[in-house]
Amino acid sequence: MTGLDELPIRDDLRGLSPYGAPQLDVPVRLNTNENSYPVPEPVVEAIGKAVAAELRDLNRYPDRDALALRADLAGYLGHGLSAEGVWAANGSNEVQQQLLQVFGGPGRSALGFTPAYSMHPLLALGTGTRWEPALRGVDFGLTAQEAVSQVRRHRPDMVFLCSPNNPTGTALDPAVIAAVLDVAPGMVVVDEAYAEFARPGTTSALAVLAGHPRLVVTRTMSKAFGFAGGRLGYLAADPAVVAAVQLVRLPYHLSALTQAAARAALAHRAALLGTVAAIMQQRDRIVTELRRRGLRVADSDANFVLYEVGGDQSAAWRALLGHGVLVRDVGVPGWLRVTAGTPAETDAFLAAVDRILSEAAA
Ligand SMILES: *Cc1c(COP(=O)(O)O)cnc(C)c1O
């Protein structure tokens, strides 16, 4: 077989390996922040019917602009949004790739505050955008002052903010977003993949979209909706941003099946989002229980928890895997990220933590 290095690939891709969390077949999978609850049976039936109704017409291309789906998404988001201010693609990763294609690219830069979502720099790489890793402050926090000084120093074409932040879990103070909007010379993207799990009182950047034509808020159906396999992400922004993204999107990027399935899922959102409260309970339980065991834990507004293992995180990751529990090593030295799922999954995770702690003490 030909080696990758024998092919004339781009210099900036040489020596890299493809990104992806391990997809291991273990009893308790708490590593990719999926919703642990399967799609409820009535919703399975509704999606099945909606998809079946499309099958005869698969000889035709789908609605290129996905207008009906975008109107449904706007209705879900509220904030006075309509289809013109909403755009959808195959996951919010694709939405963000499109944003980088149109607002970033060769000769341009994007900045994010590390540790944050590891796909942001990878999407920048793939689109030839220079990535500027800015830093978060103590305990993974970020103040308006820290954010502003780094944006002023680098003057990036795009700023990526993640709120609630993956992998730390904590939502940003709205004052940070406001301050970055004030000083950023280009676009500001707020990744709100976990917005539905935020603690009461947390505000969405959707509230300040009006009057900020350079603000983009990205969302996904992969987490709270339990629709990760359906691949549907979306953004809300000024209609001009939606028009700009259409310059780079592939024609017919969203299949008729995806559009139909996502619309049926949205129509049953009460049932799908019905698991969010239970997941938030398990999230809070994990935070409380780990702190009770003397471990440091970041505040979480998401469906996962970042906690300090007290030692080498890759050894701790392997030890948990040995007890049948798969969590995520996000590359933050000394810390691991665990997804909040069902009560039984929390039981299994905490039992494994206890066994490891008592083995270490013995
Ligand atoms: C999981 C996640 C996404 C979701 O990506 P999709 O492509 O919509 O599945 C986006 N942003 C962050 C920060 C995430 O953790």
The ligand as an ORCA input file, in Angstrom:
! r2SCAN-3c Opt
* xyz 0 1
  C     -20.490     18.178     20.468
  C     -20.132     19.577     20.108
  C     -20.582     20.130     18.916
  C     -21.505     19.334     18.054
  O     -21.045     19.060     16.822
  P     -22.065     18.455     15.758
  O     -21.271     18.535     14.513
  O     -23.257     19.373     15.751
  O     -22.410     17.083     16.199
  C     -20.272     21.439     18.630
  N     -19.547     22.188     19.480
  C     -19.116     21.687     20.647
  C     -18.363     22.550     21.577
  C     -19.381     20.361     20.980
  O     -18.917     19.861     22.123
*
